[in-house]
């Protein structure tokens, strides 16, 4: 399978309908705010960027090719656009994500967390944005985990985005998490709200017990 999977025609249609429904549900001020974009803040790469990347790079992290099981945890559909500061879509941007499983452990040899691994979750995927700058991943909501004996990291997903002219390494967090207020990385950002995404109810074409997580990424030049 290609190392740079593109969205299928069905995925594009589903995502267009989903994002369209989300846009219609937003207040007018939120829609108009898209014309005054600011770049997405940087975050550290972290020590657990995947050493070995899975072969079945199909934008679905909830299952592994050749295994009958499904990853444990809350299914989320993470989707959005990669844009430049003028609001123009950035087609062909490479979007990589990696994360812990629902128990808070990375599939990485350096992760010493005693939380269990999930045999049906490898925690990494990559895709290329379509002509409208859209990306989409099906994954599970990550758990929290101890960074030190005194610091619990809140649930988050790592992003590495490579556009035509810019590269961004950042992390996306989830609204409503109490650990957000204590996280050293998130609290060190001036515009922390730009890194926090909301969990929204699923549209009719998705699993009824899943959530949609819309999150746009803004690069300076694309």
C-alpha positions as CSV (number, residue, x, y, z in Angstrom):
1,X,0.0,0.0,0.0
2,X,1.2,3.5,-0.7
3,X,3.2,5.3,1.9
4,X,1.3,8.5,1.0
5,X,-2.4,7.4,0.9
6,X,-4.9,9.8,-0.6
7,X,-8.5,10.2,0.3
8,X,-10.8,7.9,-1.6
9,X,-13.8,9.4,-3.5
10,X,-16.1,8.0,-0.8
11,X,-14.1,9.5,2.0
12,X,-14.0,12.9,0.2
13,X,-17.8,12.8,-0.1
14,X,-18.4,11.8,3.5
15,X,-16.0,14.4,4.8
16,X,-17.5,17.1,2.7
17,X,-21.0,16.3,4.1
18,X,-19.7,16.1,7.6
19,X,-17.6,19.3,7.5
20,X,-20.5,21.0,5.7
21,X,-22.9,20.0,8.5
22,X,-20.4,21.2,11.1
23,X,-20.0,24.6,9.3
24,X,-23.8,25.0,9.2
25,X,-23.9,24.4,12.9
26,X,-21.3,27.0,13.8
27,X,-22.3,30.6,14.6
28,X,-21.7,33.1,11.9
29,X,-18.9,34.8,13.8
30,X,-17.0,31.5,13.8
31,X,-17.3,31.1,10.0
32,X,-16.3,34.7,9.4
33,X,-13.3,34.3,11.7
34,X,-11.8,32.0,9.1
35,X,-10.9,35.1,7.1
36,X,-8.5,36.3,9.9
37,X,-6.4,33.2,10.3
38,X,-3.2,32.9,12.4
39,X,-0.7,30.1,12.1
40,X,-1.1,27.0,14.2
41,X,1.3,27.1,17.2
42,X,4.3,24.8,17.2
43,X,4.8,22.1,19.9
44,X,7.7,19.8,20.6
45,X,8.1,16.6,18.5
46,X,8.5,14.5,21.7
47,X,10.5,11.3,22.2
48,X,8.1,8.9,20.7
49,X,8.0,9.6,17.0
50,X,7.5,6.1,15.5
51,X,10.7,4.1,14.9
52,X,8.9,1.5,12.7
53,X,5.9,2.7,10.8
54,X,3.0,0.3,10.0
55,X,2.6,-1.0,6.4
56,X,-1.2,-0.6,6.3
57,X,-1.3,3.1,6.1
58,X,-5.0,3.5,5.2
59,X,-6.0,6.4,7.5
60,X,-7.8,4.0,9.9
61,X,-5.9,3.5,13.1
62,X,-8.7,1.4,14.7
63,X,-7.7,-1.8,12.9
64,X,-4.6,-3.4,11.6
65,X,-4.5,-5.2,8.3
66,X,-4.5,-9.0,8.8
67,X,-5.9,-8.8,12.4
68,X,-9.6,-9.4,13.1
69,X,-9.8,-7.2,16.2
70,X,-10.5,-3.5,16.7
71,X,-8.6,-1.1,18.8
72,X,-10.0,-0.5,22.3
73,X,-11.4,2.9,23.2
74,X,-13.7,5.7,22.0
75,X,-13.7,6.0,18.2
76,X,-13.2,9.5,16.8
77,X,-13.2,10.8,13.3
78,X,-10.5,13.4,13.2
79,X,-10.9,15.7,10.1
80,X,-10.1,19.1,8.9
81,X,-8.2,21.2,6.4
82,X,-4.7,22.4,5.9
83,X,-4.8,26.1,5.0
84,X,-2.5,29.1,4.5
85,X,-2.9,32.5,6.3
86,X,-5.2,33.7,3.5
87,X,-7.5,30.7,4.0
88,X,-6.5,29.0,0.8
89,X,-6.4,25.2,0.9
90,X,-3.0,23.5,0.8
91,X,-3.4,20.5,-1.5
92,X,-0.8,17.7,-1.4
93,X,0.3,18.4,2.2
94,X,1.6,15.4,4.0
95,X,-0.1,14.9,7.4
96,X,1.4,12.4,9.9
97,X,-0.2,11.7,13.2
98,X,0.9,9.5,16.1
99,X,-0.5,8.9,19.6
100,X,-0.9,6.7,22.6
101,X,-3.6,4.0,22.9
102,X,-6.6,4.4,25.2
103,X,-4.4,3.2,28.1
104,X,-1.8,5.9,27.6
105,X,1.0,3.9,26.0
106,X,2.9,4.5,22.7
107,X,3.8,1.6,20.5
108,X,7.5,2.6,20.8
109,X,10.4,0.7,22.3
110,X,11.4,3.7,24.5
111,X,8.1,4.1,26.2
112,X,8.5,2.6,29.7
113,X,4.9,3.2,30.8
114,X,3.6,0.1,32.4
115,X,0.2,0.6,30.8
116,X,-0.8,-2.2,28.4
117,X,-0.2,-2.2,24.7
118,X,-3.2,-2.7,22.4
119,X,-2.4,-5.4,19.8
120,X,-4.9,-3.8,17.5
121,X,-3.5,-0.3,17.6
122,X,-0.2,0.9,16.2
123,X,-0.8,4.6,16.8
124,X,0.5,6.1,13.5
125,X,-0.9,7.0,10.1
126,X,-0.1,9.4,7.3
127,X,-2.0,10.8,4.3
128,X,-1.9,13.5,1.8
129,X,-4.5,16.3,1.7
130,X,-6.8,16.4,-1.3
131,X,-7.4,19.3,-3.7
132,X,-9.4,21.2,-1.0
133,X,-6.7,20.7,1.6
134,X,-8.8,18.1,3.5
135,X,-7.5,15.3,5.7
136,X,-9.3,12.7,7.7
137,X,-8.3,9.9,10.1
138,X,-10.4,7.3,12.0
139,X,-8.8,6.7,15.4
140,X,-9.5,6.4,19.1
141,X,-9.3,9.1,21.7
142,X,-5.9,8.7,23.4
143,X,-5.5,8.3,27.1
144,X,-3.5,10.4,29.5
145,X,-0.1,9.2,30.7
146,X,2.7,10.2,33.1
147,X,5.5,12.2,31.6
148,X,7.2,12.4,35.1
149,X,6.2,11.3,38.6
150,X,4.6,14.8,39.0
151,X,3.3,15.5,35.5
152,X,0.4,13.7,33.7
153,X,0.1,14.6,30.1
154,X,-3.5,15.2,28.9
155,X,-4.9,13.3,25.9
156,X,-3.4,14.7,22.7
157,X,-2.4,13.7,19.2
158,X,0.9,14.6,17.6
159,X,1.0,16.1,14.1
160,X,3.8,16.5,11.6
161,X,2.6,18.5,8.6
162,X,4.7,19.2,5.5
163,X,3.2,21.6,3.0
164,X,4.7,23.0,-0.2
165,X,6.7,25.7,1.6
166,X,6.2,25.1,5.3
167,X,6.6,22.4,7.9
168,X,4.8,22.3,11.2
169,X,5.2,20.0,14.2
170,X,2.4,20.4,16.8
171,X,0.0,18.6,19.1
172,X,-3.8,18.7,19.2
173,X,-5.6,18.5,22.6
174,X,-9.2,17.9,23.5
175,X,-11.7,20.3,25.1
176,X,-12.9,19.7,28.6
177,X,-9.9,17.8,29.8
178,X,-8.9,18.9,33.4
179,X,-5.2,18.0,32.7
180,X,-5.1,20.7,30.0
181,X,-4.8,23.4,32.7
182,X,-1.7,21.8,34.2
183,X,0.1,20.7,31.0
184,X,3.5,22.4,30.6
185,X,3.5,22.2,26.9
186,X,0.0,23.5,26.3
187,X,0.2,26.2,29.0
188,X,3.4,27.4,27.4
189,X,1.5,28.4,24.2
190,X,0.2,32.0,23.9
191,X,-2.8,30.9,21.8
192,X,-3.5,27.6,23.5
193,X,-7.1,27.7,22.3
194,X,-5.8,27.1,18.7
195,X,-4.6,23.7,19.8
196,X,-7.8,22.5,21.5
197,X,-10.4,20.7,19.5
198,X,-14.0,19.8,20.4
199,X,-15.7,16.4,20.3
200,X,-18.9,16.8,18.3
201,X,-21.8,14.3,17.8
202,X,-21.4,12.0,14.7
203,X,-23.3,12.6,11.5
204,X,-25.7,9.9,10.3
205,X,-23.1,8.2,8.1
206,X,-20.8,7.5,11.1
207,X,-20.9,5.1,14.0
208,X,-23.6,6.4,16.4
209,X,-21.3,6.0,19.4
210,X,-18.4,7.8,17.8
211,X,-17.4,11.5,17.8
212,X,-16.3,13.9,15.1
213,X,-13.2,16.0,15.9
214,X,-12.8,18.9,13.5
215,X,-9.5,20.7,13.5
216,X,-8.0,22.9,10.8
217,X,-4.2,23.5,10.6
218,X,-2.8,26.8,9.4
219,X,0.6,27.1,7.8
220,X,2.1,30.6,7.1
221,X,2.6,30.1,3.3
222,X,1.2,26.7,2.7
